[in-house]
């Protein structure tokens, strides 16, 4: 079973929280963590990755915090999850290498599954998470 980790889930929650912040305002790590009762540690690990990827911006100092750099419709769920979780890999050997690769009968199907899942995730945006239909 493919599964999104808690860290991936929290990254999406962080983004949906910031998507609801009035433009021009910021939200502190502490407040982001409090809104969804997530550990401050996760916000501290996730937010810098999202800043480095150009998804979030940050304002330092008193009254500082984070804000979305891009519109929620321009941030794909797949982009965020692959940033946090790494590439989609339905089987461990796709991520870690396979000892039976020369004779593997599953490789082409697993690659197609991974591609299909990646495409599906990229078809949803943070805006979709705000108002699921």
Order of alpha helices (4+ residues) and beta strands (2+ residues): alpha-alpha-alpha-beta-beta-alpha-alpha-alpha-alpha
